[in-house]
Amino acid sequence: KILNVREATHKQILENAEINNLIKILGLQYKKKYETRDDMKTLRYGKMMIMTDQDQDGSHIKGLLINFIHHNWPSLLKMNFIEEFITPIVKATKGNQVLSFFSLPEFEEWKKETENFHTYKIKYYKGLGTSSAKEAKEYFENMARHRIRFRYDGDQDDQNIIMAFSKKCVDQRKDWLTNHMDETKRRKELGLGERFLYQKDTRAVSYSDFINVELVLFSNYDNVRSIPSMIDGFKPGQRKVIFTCFKRNDKREVKVAQLAGSVAEHSAYHHGEMSLMATIINLAQNFVGSNNINLLMPNGQFGTRLAGGKDSASP
């Protein structure tokens, strides 16, 4: 992921490869103001289009890029320099009918309204690499649906970007997340789905809408996957591993990589295999300072207290 430049040191920024590449490619100059059409002509490109995975981490990368431009060249936001290209995160197929969904809340809403949704073949698109070459051509043929412009709506947009990325705005972010959770709960009670950003006819979104409707999903999800549940003490990744172990009901020992493949297959695990194998290794560690009770058996080298578990054998 690109660096959050807002409170980064000069050294950190200079050493960040993504930022250096971006500046070279776009022809951006620090301290220069881009306020007129003539200023814009000094850039190598007239627009920057962001194309990331359509999941929450993709939203975070979009936010970090917007933050980078806003922090150094806020006038570029007013010049409509940034746009994005969205791709489906879920596709539902039945015969010749293909339905594309650009956010999980939109997909959940469709499921609620469609009684026979289980008769559709559902495919989750973890990232851009999941789409075939044929699908990529289809996306670019229909630019109107996939190209979304970012619209600058004044001071409110500036404040929202700073709130989301500044280290000084911790309390504001707490309120922002709490309000989002309250709003989601209230909508659920009223039988309404979650808000989502990309309707069928959406062609432009404001920066505030992006922060408050899309980026907030990443911030919330980041907490969900990082903080253990009060009910069972598990994070979602760990829960999926244990669920799969119960389902497999193994009587003999199994390789870490084998179990990881099984977890991905049985529990809708959408992230990388490496982080899954690290989760399995952590659940088996039994040295002082790792687990009170290790739930998997460490049959092999699962790391030592000396290196905090980092010296485990390669799975």
C-alpha positions as CSV (number, residue, x, y, z in Angstrom):
1,K,0.0,0.0,0.0
2,I,1.1,3.6,-0.6
3,L,2.3,5.5,2.4
4,N,0.0,7.8,4.4
5,V,2.0,11.0,3.7
6,R,0.0,13.3,6.1
7,E,2.4,13.0,9.0
8,A,5.2,11.1,7.4
9,T,8.8,12.3,7.6
10,H,10.7,13.6,4.6
11,K,12.9,10.5,4.7
12,Q,9.9,8.1,4.7
13,I,8.3,9.9,1.7
14,L,11.6,9.9,-0.3
15,E,12.1,6.2,0.3
16,N,8.6,5.2,-0.7
17,A,8.8,3.6,-4.2
18,E,5.1,4.0,-5.1
19,I,5.1,7.7,-4.4
20,N,8.3,8.2,-6.3
21,N,7.0,6.3,-9.3
22,L,3.7,8.3,-9.2
23,I,5.5,11.6,-9.2
24,K,7.7,10.6,-12.1
25,I,4.8,9.2,-14.2
26,L,2.5,12.2,-13.6
27,G,5.2,14.8,-13.8
28,L,4.2,16.4,-10.5
29,Q,6.4,19.0,-8.8
30,Y,6.3,19.6,-5.1
31,K,5.4,23.2,-4.0
32,K,3.9,23.9,-7.4
33,K,0.2,25.0,-7.5
34,Y,-2.0,23.5,-10.2
35,E,-4.8,26.1,-10.4
36,T,-5.3,26.9,-14.1
37,R,-5.5,24.9,-17.4
38,D,-2.0,26.1,-18.3
39,D,-0.6,24.7,-15.0
40,M,-2.3,21.4,-15.8
41,K,-0.6,21.3,-19.2
42,T,2.8,21.0,-17.4
43,L,1.7,17.5,-16.2
44,R,2.3,14.5,-18.4
45,Y,-1.3,13.3,-18.1
46,G,-4.6,15.2,-17.8
47,K,-6.2,12.8,-15.3
48,M,-5.3,10.2,-12.8
49,M,-7.6,7.1,-12.9
50,I,-7.4,4.8,-9.9
51,M,-8.1,1.1,-10.5
52,T,-7.9,-1.1,-7.4
53,D,-9.5,-4.2,-6.2
54,Q,-13.1,-3.6,-5.3
55,D,-12.8,-4.9,-1.7
56,Q,-12.3,-2.8,1.4
57,D,-8.5,-2.8,1.0
58,G,-8.9,-1.5,-2.5
59,S,-11.0,1.4,-1.0
60,H,-8.2,2.1,1.4
61,I,-5.7,2.4,-1.4
62,K,-8.0,4.8,-3.2
63,G,-8.3,6.8,0.0
64,L,-4.5,6.9,0.5
65,L,-4.0,8.1,-3.1
66,I,-6.6,10.9,-2.7
67,N,-4.9,11.8,0.6
68,F,-1.5,12.0,-1.1
69,I,-2.8,14.4,-3.8
70,H,-4.9,16.4,-1.3
71,H,-2.0,16.8,1.1
72,N,0.5,18.1,-1.5
73,W,-1.6,19.6,-4.3
74,P,-5.2,20.3,-2.9
75,S,-6.0,22.4,-6.0
76,L,-5.8,19.2,-8.2
77,L,-9.0,18.0,-6.5
78,K,-10.8,21.2,-7.6
79,M,-9.5,20.7,-11.1
80,N,-11.3,17.2,-11.3
81,F,-7.9,15.5,-11.7
82,I,-8.9,12.2,-10.0
83,E,-11.3,9.6,-11.2
84,E,-11.7,5.8,-10.6
85,F,-12.5,2.7,-12.5
86,I,-14.7,0.3,-10.6
87,T,-15.1,-3.5,-11.3
88,P,-17.6,-6.0,-9.9
89,I,-16.9,-7.6,-6.5
90,V,-19.6,-10.3,-6.9
91,K,-21.2,-11.7,-10.0
92,A,-24.4,-13.8,-10.0
93,T,-24.9,-16.0,-13.1
94,K,-28.0,-17.9,-14.2
95,G,-28.1,-19.2,-17.8
96,N,-27.3,-16.2,-20.0
97,Q,-28.2,-13.7,-17.3
98,V,-25.1,-12.1,-15.5
99,L,-25.7,-9.6,-12.7
100,S,-22.7,-7.5,-11.5
101,F,-22.5,-6.0,-8.0
102,F,-20.0,-3.3,-7.2
103,S,-20.2,-3.5,-3.4
104,L,-21.1,-6.1,-0.8
105,P,-24.1,-4.1,0.6
106,E,-25.6,-3.9,-2.9
107,F,-25.2,-7.7,-3.3
108,E,-26.8,-8.3,0.2
109,E,-29.8,-6.1,-0.8
110,W,-30.3,-8.1,-4.0
111,K,-30.2,-11.4,-2.0
112,K,-32.9,-10.1,0.3
113,E,-35.1,-9.1,-2.6
114,T,-34.5,-12.3,-4.6
115,E,-36.2,-15.4,-3.2
116,N,-34.5,-17.8,-5.6
117,F,-31.0,-16.3,-5.2
118,H,-29.6,-19.7,-4.3
119,T,-30.3,-20.9,-7.9
120,Y,-27.7,-18.4,-9.2
121,K,-24.0,-19.2,-9.4
122,I,-22.3,-16.7,-7.1
123,K,-18.7,-15.8,-7.8
124,Y,-16.7,-13.5,-5.5
125,Y,-14.0,-11.4,-7.2
126,K,-11.2,-11.1,-4.6
127,G,-9.2,-8.7,-6.8
128,L,-8.5,-7.5,-10.4
129,G,-6.7,-10.7,-11.1
130,T,-9.8,-12.8,-10.7
131,S,-11.4,-11.3,-13.8
132,S,-10.5,-13.0,-17.1
133,A,-9.2,-11.2,-20.2
134,K,-12.7,-11.5,-21.7
135,E,-14.2,-9.8,-18.7
136,A,-11.6,-7.1,-18.7
137,K,-12.5,-6.2,-22.3
138,E,-16.2,-6.1,-21.3
139,Y,-15.4,-3.6,-18.5
140,F,-13.6,-1.3,-20.8
141,E,-16.2,-1.5,-23.5
142,N,-18.7,-0.1,-21.0
143,M,-16.8,2.9,-19.8
144,A,-19.9,4.8,-18.8
145,R,-20.8,2.2,-16.1
146,H,-17.2,1.6,-14.8
147,R,-15.7,5.1,-14.9
148,I,-16.6,7.2,-11.9
149,R,-15.5,10.9,-11.5
150,F,-14.6,12.4,-8.2
151,R,-16.3,15.7,-7.6
152,Y,-15.0,18.4,-5.3
153,D,-17.9,19.8,-3.1
154,G,-16.0,22.4,-1.1
155,D,-14.5,22.7,2.4
156,Q,-16.5,19.7,3.7
157,D,-14.5,17.4,1.4
158,D,-11.2,18.8,2.7
159,Q,-12.3,18.3,6.3
160,N,-13.4,14.7,5.7
161,I,-10.1,13.7,4.0
162,I,-8.1,15.2,6.9
163,M,-10.4,13.5,9.4
164,A,-9.9,10.1,7.8
165,F,-6.1,10.3,7.5
166,S,-4.6,12.7,10.0
167,K,-3.1,11.2,13.2
168,K,-4.4,14.2,15.1
169,C,-8.1,13.3,14.4
170,V,-8.3,10.1,16.4
171,D,-11.3,11.2,18.4
172,Q,-13.2,12.4,15.3
173,R,-12.5,9.0,13.7
174,K,-13.9,7.2,16.8
175,D,-17.1,9.3,16.5
176,W,-17.2,8.7,12.7
177,L,-17.0,4.9,13.1
178,T,-19.4,4.8,16.1
179,N,-22.0,6.9,14.0
180,H,-21.6,4.5,11.1
181,M,-22.2,1.5,13.3
182,D,-25.3,3.1,14.9
183,E,-26.6,4.0,11.5
184,T,-26.0,0.5,10.2
185,K,-27.8,-1.0,13.2
186,R,-30.7,1.5,12.8
187,R,-31.2,0.7,9.1
188,K,-31.1,-3.1,9.9
189,E,-33.9,-2.6,12.5
190,L,-36.0,-0.7,10.0
191,G,-35.4,-3.5,7.4
192,L,-33.3,-1.3,5.2
193,G,-30.0,-2.4,3.7
194,E,-26.6,-0.7,4.2
195,R,-26.0,2.4,2.1
196,F,-23.8,1.9,-1.0
197,L,-22.1,4.3,-3.3
198,Y,-22.4,3.0,-6.9
199,Q,-26.0,2.9,-8.1
200,K,-26.8,1.8,-11.7
201,D,-26.7,5.4,-12.9
202,T,-23.8,6.8,-10.7
203,R,-21.3,8.7,-12.8
204,A,-19.7,10.9,-10.2
205,V,-19.2,10.8,-6.4
206,S,-18.1,13.6,-4.0
207,Y,-15.0,13.0,-1.8
208,S,-17.2,13.2,1.3
209,D,-19.5,10.4,0.0
210,F,-16.4,8.3,-0.8
211,I,-15.1,8.8,2.8
212,N,-18.4,8.4,4.6
213,V,-19.9,5.5,2.5
214,E,-17.0,3.5,1.1
215,L,-13.9,4.2,3.1
216,V,-15.8,3.8,6.4
217,L,-16.4,0.2,5.4
218,F,-12.6,-0.4,5.3
219,S,-12.0,1.3,8.7
220,N,-14.8,-0.7,10.3
221,Y,-13.6,-4.0,8.7
222,D,-10.0,-3.3,9.8
223,N,-11.3,-3.3,13.4
224,V,-13.5,-6.4,12.8
225,R,-10.5,-8.4,11.6
226,S,-8.0,-7.1,14.1
227,I,-9.9,-7.2,17.4
228,P,-10.9,-10.6,18.9
229,S,-14.6,-11.1,19.6
230,M,-15.8,-11.0,23.2
231,I,-17.9,-14.1,22.5
232,D,-15.3,-16.7,21.5
233,G,-12.0,-14.7,21.7
234,F,-11.4,-15.3,17.9
235,K,-10.6,-12.9,15.1
236,P,-12.6,-13.9,11.9
237,G,-9.5,-15.6,10.3
238,Q,-8.9,-17.7,13.4
239,R,-12.6,-18.6,13.6
240,K,-12.5,-19.9,10.0
241,V,-9.5,-22.1,10.8
242,I,-11.1,-23.7,13.8
243,F,-14.5,-24.1,12.0
244,T,-12.6,-26.0,9.2
245,C,-10.8,-28.2,11.7
246,F,-14.1,-29.2,13.3
247,K,-15.6,-29.8,9.8
248,R,-12.6,-32.0,8.7
249,N,-12.5,-33.9,12.0
250,D,-9.0,-35.1,11.3
251,K,-7.6,-38.0,13.2
252,R,-4.1,-37.7,11.9
253,E,-1.8,-34.7,11.7
254,V,-2.1,-32.5,8.6
255,K,0.4,-30.1,6.9
256,V,-0.1,-26.4,7.5
257,A,-0.4,-25.7,3.7
258,Q,-3.0,-28.5,3.3
259,L,-5.1,-27.1,6.1
260,A,-4.8,-23.6,4.6
261,G,-6.1,-24.9,1.3
262,S,-9.0,-26.5,3.1
263,V,-9.9,-23.4,5.1
264,A,-10.0,-21.3,1.9
265,E,-12.3,-23.9,0.3
266,H,-14.7,-24.4,3.1
267,S,-15.0,-21.0,4.9
268,A,-15.2,-18.3,2.2
269,Y,-11.7,-17.0,3.1
270,H,-10.9,-14.3,0.5
271,H,-7.4,-13.2,1.5
272,G,-3.9,-14.5,0.7
273,E,-2.7,-18.0,1.5
274,M,0.4,-16.6,3.3
275,S,-1.6,-14.7,5.9
276,L,-3.8,-17.8,6.4
277,M,-0.8,-20.0,7.0
278,A,0.6,-17.5,9.5
279,T,-2.7,-17.6,11.4
280,I,-2.6,-21.4,11.6
281,I,1.1,-21.3,12.8
282,N,0.1,-18.8,15.5
283,L,-2.8,-20.9,16.7
284,A,-0.3,-23.8,17.3
285,Q,2.4,-21.9,19.1
286,N,2.9,-23.0,22.7
287,F,5.9,-21.1,23.9
288,V,5.6,-18.6,26.8
289,G,3.9,-15.4,25.6
290,S,2.1,-16.9,22.6
291,N,-1.2,-18.5,23.6
292,N,-2.7,-19.4,27.0
293,I,-3.9,-22.6,25.3
294,N,-2.7,-23.6,21.8
295,L,-5.8,-24.9,19.9
296,L,-3.7,-26.7,17.3
297,M,-0.8,-29.1,18.0
298,P,2.7,-27.8,17.1
299,N,4.0,-31.0,15.5
300,G,7.2,-29.5,14.0
301,Q,9.0,-26.2,14.2
302,F,6.4,-23.6,14.9
303,G,8.7,-20.9,16.2
304,T,10.4,-20.1,19.6
305,R,10.2,-17.6,22.3
306,L,13.6,-16.3,21.3
307,A,12.3,-14.7,18.0
308,G,8.7,-14.3,19.1
309,G,7.6,-17.1,16.7
310,K,9.1,-15.5,13.6
311,D,11.6,-18.4,13.3
312,S,9.0,-21.0,12.5
313,A,9.8,-23.4,9.6
314,S,8.4,-22.5,6.1
315,P,5.0,-24.1,5.6
